Amino acid sequence: MSAAILVDVTRCTGCERCAVACTDASQRDPVAAEADRATTRDGLSANRWCTVVAAEKGRFARKSCMHCLEPSCVSACLVGSLQKTAEGPVVYDPDKCIGCRYCMLACPFGVPRYEWSQVAPFMRKCDMCADRLGRGERPACVEACPHDVLAFGSREELLERAHSLIRNAPGRYLHHVWGETELGGTSVLYISDVDLAALGWPGSDAAAIPDLTEPVIEKTPLLGGTVLAGVWGLSAIIRRRQRLMSSSDANGATQDPEEDGHRD
């Protein structure tokens, strides 16, 4: 039973207690996290893995990693530092990471962030508090929410709950569960009375991202080899020109005294 989070946008007040709890649970710098809220485009950063963004008509929506069922970041990672676990979270192993940042380019929601200011930087993102789940606890953001915006449970149960809420209160919600089918489905689901384009949701008919990223990743060794061959060829040309120039300079230096003698 894959774990998931259901977000009820109609209940969110934008208090950001979920973001504060996330920063505390992930042991990030709270001062840097607060500063990043104002300077990044959506409030997410290497220090701030959860944020609240403004949606339509005065609504607010929590944003963090969507923990896709078919994660594009996992598909794009060349070394397996990102993995989708059977429990639901998409987790990151910094010991395997080579810093290519393909995950950042692949994510359709723009979630992974890089520690640009660090000497030894890593990619950072929400892992749905995988360590807390292992202890039988709920994610920190879910526990911190004072308005019952966030519900935690199995994805199957939360989908049933989402459709039940929509069915029993048709005037309260749009007839749609965000994350049920988009991009192959996600482990963070949303119900709302306004459109959630502010979170970067694609159309319901969008293809699962691995279908788009895997052909590119498969070509990476060929592309890398081509670039390496090009660099080697350019280096060989430069070295040859340097040898010719050195040889020309040496010949000119040995001929100068004889030319001076003929002139005398």
C-alpha positions as CSV (number, residue, x, y, z in Angstrom):
1,M,0.0,0.0,0.0
2,S,1.8,3.1,-1.3
3,A,1.7,6.1,1.1
4,A,0.3,9.4,-0.1
5,I,-0.8,12.8,1.0
6,L,-4.2,14.4,0.1
7,V,-4.2,18.2,0.1
8,D,-7.6,20.0,0.4
9,V,-7.0,23.4,-1.0
10,T,-10.3,24.8,0.2
11,R,-9.1,24.5,3.8
12,C,-5.7,26.1,3.4
13,T,-5.1,29.5,5.0
14,G,-1.5,29.9,3.9
15,C,-0.2,29.8,7.5
16,E,2.9,27.8,6.3
17,R,3.2,25.8,9.5
18,C,3.7,22.8,7.1
19,A,6.8,24.5,5.7
20,V,8.2,25.4,9.1
21,A,7.7,21.8,10.3
22,C,9.4,20.5,7.2
23,T,12.4,22.7,7.7
24,D,12.7,21.5,11.3
25,A,12.3,17.8,10.5
26,S,14.8,18.0,7.6
27,Q,17.3,19.9,9.9
28,R,17.7,22.7,7.5
29,D,18.8,26.3,8.4
30,P,15.5,28.1,9.4
31,V,17.0,31.5,8.8
32,A,18.2,30.6,5.3
33,A,14.8,28.9,4.6
34,E,12.9,32.0,5.5
35,A,15.2,34.2,3.4
36,D,14.7,31.8,0.4
37,R,10.9,32.2,0.7
38,A,11.2,35.7,-0.6
39,T,14.0,35.3,-3.1
40,T,13.1,32.1,-5.0
41,R,10.3,32.0,-7.6
42,D,8.1,29.6,-5.6
43,G,9.7,29.6,-2.2
44,L,11.4,26.2,-2.7
45,S,15.2,25.9,-2.2
46,A,17.9,23.6,-1.0
47,N,17.0,24.9,2.5
48,R,13.2,25.0,2.1
49,W,11.6,21.7,0.8
50,C,8.0,22.7,1.3
51,T,6.2,26.0,0.6
52,V,2.8,27.5,0.1
53,V,2.0,29.2,-3.2
54,A,-0.9,31.5,-4.1
55,A,-3.5,29.9,-6.4
56,E,-6.5,31.5,-8.0
57,K,-9.1,33.6,-6.2
58,G,-7.2,34.0,-3.0
59,R,-6.6,30.3,-2.5
60,F,-3.3,28.8,-1.2
61,A,-1.8,25.5,-2.1
62,R,1.1,23.5,-0.5
63,K,3.9,22.7,-2.9
64,S,6.7,20.2,-2.5
65,C,7.9,17.0,-4.2
66,M,4.9,15.2,-5.8
67,H,6.5,11.8,-5.4
68,C,5.3,10.7,-8.8
69,L,4.4,7.0,-9.4
70,E,6.7,7.2,-12.5
71,P,9.2,9.8,-11.4
72,S,11.0,11.7,-14.2
73,C,13.9,12.5,-11.8
74,V,14.5,8.8,-11.2
75,S,14.3,8.1,-14.9
76,A,16.8,10.9,-15.6
77,C,19.3,10.0,-12.9
78,L,22.4,8.3,-14.4
79,V,23.7,6.8,-11.2
80,G,20.6,5.7,-9.3
81,S,20.9,8.3,-6.6
82,L,17.1,8.8,-6.8
83,Q,14.8,5.9,-6.2
84,K,11.0,5.4,-5.9
85,T,10.4,3.3,-2.9
86,A,7.6,0.7,-2.5
87,E,6.4,2.7,0.4
88,G,5.7,5.8,-1.8
89,P,8.4,8.4,-1.3
90,V,11.0,9.3,-3.9
91,V,14.3,9.3,-1.9
92,Y,17.7,10.6,-2.6
93,D,21.2,9.1,-1.9
94,P,23.8,11.9,-1.9
95,D,26.6,9.3,-1.8
96,K,25.8,8.2,-5.3
97,C,25.1,11.7,-6.8
98,I,27.6,13.1,-9.4
99,G,26.0,16.5,-9.5
100,C,24.8,16.3,-13.1
101,R,21.5,18.0,-12.2
102,Y,19.5,16.0,-14.8
103,C,16.8,15.6,-12.1
104,M,16.3,19.3,-12.0
105,L,15.8,19.5,-15.7
106,A,13.5,16.5,-15.9
107,C,11.1,17.3,-13.1
108,P,7.9,18.8,-14.6
109,F,7.1,20.6,-11.4
110,G,10.6,22.2,-10.9
111,V,11.0,20.8,-7.4
112,P,14.6,19.5,-7.0
113,R,17.0,22.3,-5.9
114,Y,20.8,22.5,-5.8
115,E,23.1,23.7,-3.0
116,W,24.8,26.3,-5.2
117,S,26.4,28.1,-2.3
118,Q,28.1,24.9,-0.9
119,V,31.7,23.8,-1.6
120,A,30.4,20.2,-1.9
121,P,26.8,20.7,-3.1
122,F,24.0,18.2,-3.2
123,M,20.5,18.2,-4.7
124,R,17.8,18.6,-2.1
125,K,14.0,18.0,-2.0
126,C,11.2,16.6,0.2
127,D,11.4,12.8,0.8
128,M,8.0,12.6,2.5
129,C,9.8,12.2,5.8
130,A,10.8,8.6,4.8
131,D,12.6,8.2,8.1
132,R,9.5,9.1,10.0
133,L,7.4,6.7,7.9
134,G,9.9,4.0,8.8
135,R,9.1,4.6,12.5
136,G,5.3,4.4,11.9
137,E,4.9,8.2,12.1
138,R,3.2,10.7,9.7
139,P,5.1,13.3,7.7
140,A,6.0,16.4,9.7
141,C,3.9,18.7,7.5
142,V,0.8,16.6,8.0
143,E,1.1,16.6,11.8
144,A,1.8,20.3,11.9
145,C,-1.3,21.4,9.9
146,P,-3.9,23.0,12.2
147,H,-6.7,23.1,9.6
148,D,-7.0,19.5,8.4
149,V,-5.7,20.5,5.0
150,L,-3.4,17.5,4.8
151,A,-4.5,13.8,5.1
152,F,-2.0,10.9,5.1
153,G,-2.7,7.3,4.2
154,S,-2.5,4.8,1.4
155,R,-3.0,6.3,-2.1
156,E,-6.0,4.0,-2.7
157,E,-7.7,5.2,0.5
158,L,-7.0,8.8,-0.2
159,L,-8.3,8.6,-3.8
160,E,-11.5,7.1,-2.4
161,R,-11.8,9.8,0.2
162,A,-11.1,12.6,-2.4
163,H,-13.9,11.3,-4.7
164,S,-16.2,10.9,-1.8
165,L,-15.7,14.5,-0.7
166,I,-16.3,15.7,-4.3
167,R,-19.4,13.6,-4.6
168,N,-20.9,14.6,-1.3
169,A,-20.1,18.3,-1.7
170,P,-20.3,19.0,-5.5
171,G,-20.6,22.8,-4.9
172,R,-17.4,22.9,-2.8
173,Y,-14.9,21.3,-5.2
174,L,-14.1,21.1,-8.9
175,H,-14.8,17.6,-10.2
176,H,-11.2,16.6,-10.4
177,V,-8.4,15.0,-8.3
178,W,-5.1,16.4,-9.3
179,G,-2.4,13.7,-9.3
180,E,-4.8,10.8,-10.0
181,T,-3.7,10.4,-13.6
182,E,-1.4,13.3,-14.6
183,L,2.1,12.2,-15.6
184,G,1.3,8.7,-14.7
185,G,-0.1,9.7,-11.2
186,T,1.5,11.2,-8.1
187,S,1.6,10.3,-4.4
188,V,0.6,13.9,-3.5
189,L,-3.0,14.4,-4.5
190,Y,-5.1,17.6,-4.5
191,I,-8.8,18.6,-4.4
192,S,-9.7,22.2,-4.9
193,D,-12.4,24.7,-5.9
194,V,-10.0,26.6,-8.2
195,D,-7.5,25.6,-10.9
196,L,-4.1,24.6,-9.7
197,A,-2.0,25.8,-12.7
198,A,0.2,27.7,-10.2
199,L,1.6,24.4,-9.1
200,G,2.7,23.5,-12.6
201,W,0.1,20.8,-13.2
202,P,0.0,19.7,-16.9
203,G,-3.0,18.6,-18.8
204,S,-4.7,15.3,-17.8
205,D,-3.6,13.7,-21.1
206,A,0.1,14.5,-20.6
207,A,2.5,11.5,-21.0
208,A,4.4,10.0,-18.1
209,I,7.7,11.8,-18.1
210,P,9.9,8.7,-18.3
211,D,8.4,8.1,-21.8
212,L,10.1,11.4,-22.7
213,T,13.3,11.3,-20.7
214,E,14.4,7.7,-21.2
215,P,15.2,8.1,-24.9
216,V,17.4,11.0,-24.1
217,I,19.1,9.3,-21.2
218,E,19.8,6.3,-23.4
219,K,21.7,8.5,-25.8
220,T,23.8,10.1,-23.1
221,P,26.8,7.6,-23.4
222,L,26.8,8.3,-27.2
223,L,26.6,12.0,-26.7
224,G,29.3,11.9,-24.0
225,G,31.6,9.8,-26.3
226,T,31.0,12.2,-29.2
227,V,31.9,15.2,-27.0
228,L,35.0,13.5,-25.6
229,A,36.2,12.6,-29.1
230,G,35.7,16.2,-30.2
231,V,37.6,17.5,-27.2
232,W,40.4,15.0,-27.8
233,G,40.6,16.0,-31.5
234,L,40.7,19.7,-30.7
235,S,43.4,19.1,-28.1
236,A,45.5,17.2,-30.7
237,I,45.2,20.0,-33.2
238,I,46.3,22.6,-30.7
239,R,49.3,20.5,-29.5
240,R,50.4,20.0,-33.2
241,R,50.2,23.7,-33.9
242,Q,52.2,24.4,-30.7
243,R,54.9,22.0,-31.8
244,L,55.1,23.6,-35.3
245,M,55.4,27.0,-33.8
246,S,58.1,25.9,-31.4
247,S,60.0,24.3,-34.3
248,S,59.7,27.4,-36.4
249,D,61.0,29.6,-33.5
250,A,64.0,27.3,-32.9
251,N,64.9,27.3,-36.6
252,G,64.7,31.1,-36.8
253,A,67.0,31.4,-33.8
254,T,69.7,29.3,-35.3
255,Q,69.7,31.1,-38.6
256,D,69.9,34.7,-37.3
257,P,73.8,34.7,-36.6
258,E,74.5,33.4,-40.2
259,E,72.3,36.1,-41.7
260,D,74.1,38.8,-39.6
261,G,77.5,37.5,-40.9
262,H,76.5,37.7,-44.6
263,R,75.3,41.3,-44.0
264,D,78.7,42.2,-42.6
